[in-house]
Amino acid sequence: MVALALAFQAHAGVKLKYDIEGFVASCMASGDLSRAVCECTAKKASQELSPTGFDFLVATLRKEKEKSLELRRKLGQDELLNAGMFMSRGPALCARELDQKQKGHKK
């Protein structure tokens, strides 16, 4: 359903806005993740999540409780689940991908 809505908006000429740099800064501040991992994670999040789901993740990373709750109310149950699941797998997936690329360049 989200993919259909995103495809419709893209087709209708609506530019979707994702705060990639805000995500990266929040990601780096919230843990031990490198800029490269956070940039990769932000890119994947912007491809997999709706703008509201993406903003929800940024607010959650920033520990902005009021904004997180406001955005949470706007998300459907599936979107909320996708956003929560994304952060449990996205950074690890990016770390593996970046590690594989780095090992490939060393050969």
C-alpha positions in Angstrom: 0.0 0.0 0.0 2.8 2.4 0.9 4.7 1.5 -2.3 1.5 2.2 -4.3 1.1 5.6 -2.6 4.7 6.5 -3.2 4.5 5.4 -6.9 1.4 7.5 -7.3 3.0 10.6 -5.7 6.1 10.2 -7.8 4.0 9.8 -11.0 1.9 12.8 -10.1 5.1 14.9 -9.9 5.1 15.3 -6.1 8.6 15.5 -4.8 9.0 13.5 -1.7 11.4 15.0 0.9 13.6 13.0 3.1 16.0 14.7 5.5 18.9 12.5 4.7 21.5 14.7 6.5 19.3 14.9 9.5 19.0 11.2 9.6 22.8 10.7 9.3 23.5 13.2 12.0 21.0 11.6 14.4 22.2 8.2 13.5 25.8 9.1 14.3 24.9 10.8 17.5 22.7 7.9 18.8 25.3 5.2 18.6 28.7 3.9 17.5 27.9 3.9 13.8 30.2 5.4 11.2 29.1 8.1 8.8 29.3 5.6 5.9 26.9 3.2 7.7 24.6 6.0 8.6 24.5 7.4 5.1 23.8 3.9 3.7 21.1 3.4 6.3 19.5 6.7 5.5 19.5 5.9 1.8 17.9 2.5 2.4 15.3 4.1 4.7 14.3 6.7 2.1 13.8 3.9 -0.4 11.8 1.6 2.0 9.8 4.0 4.1 7.2 6.6 3.6 8.3 10.2 4.3 6.3 10.1 7.6 8.0 6.8 8.5 11.4 8.2 7.7 10.6 11.3 9.8 9.4 9.1 12.6 12.8 7.3 12.6 14.7 10.6 12.7 12.5 11.9 15.6 13.1 8.6 17.5 16.8 8.7 16.9 16.8 12.3 18.3 14.7 11.2 21.2 12.1 13.8 20.4 9.2 12.2 22.3 6.4 14.6 21.3 7.3 14.6 17.7 7.7 10.8 17.7 4.2 10.4 19.2 2.7 12.8 16.7 4.2 11.0 13.8 3.4 7.6 15.2 -0.3 8.6 15.2 0.0 9.4 11.5 1.5 6.0 10.6 -0.6 3.0 9.9 0.1 -0.2 11.8 2.1 -1.7 8.9 4.2 1.4 8.4 4.9 1.6 12.1 6.1 -2.0 12.1 8.2 -1.4 9.0 9.9 1.6 10.6 10.6 -0.2 13.8 11.9 -3.3 12.0 14.0 -1.2 9.6 16.3 0.1 12.4 16.8 -3.4 13.7 18.2 -4.6 10.4 19.2 -1.5 8.3 22.4 -0.5 10.0 23.7 -4.1 10.2 22.9 -4.7 6.5 24.8 -1.6 5.6 27.7 -2.5 7.8 27.9 -5.9 6.1 27.6 -4.3 2.6 30.3 -1.8 3.3 32.6 -4.4 4.8 32.2 -6.6 1.7 33.0 -3.6 -0.6 36.1 -2.8 1.4 37.3 -6.4 1.3 36.6 -6.5 -2.4 38.8 -3.4 -2.9 41.7 -4.9 -1.0 42.0 -7.9 -3.3 
